[in-house]
């Protein structure tokens, strides 16, 4: 084809080739109803998804609160046992000092060779 020659254009029908206006209106009504139906289904699906998300959020929130409470309980238990361990260490130190003083202390506190027999 030469540059100056016009290219044929495809014709796309915009409206139905019906002679009847009632038929055209009927197709328009069906299309509108189909769109509204699809819109209602999409809205219903979105609402169901939202409700699922809300329920899951509540469930996870409750689980989180339970976990936080359990963590607090465990932290209190750890503090209790740490305190007991500190007290036990102090007692062991005091006992070891007493043993040192009573049995291995000064020469005056040690029993003599003659006293042991």
Secondary structure, DSSP 4 states (H G I P E B T S, - for coil): --TTSPPP-----SS---S-HHHHHHHHHHHHHHHHHHHHHHHHHHHHHHHHHHHHHHHHHHHHHHHHHHHHHHHHHHHHHHHHHHHHHHHHHHHHHHHHHHHHS-TTTSPPHHHH-
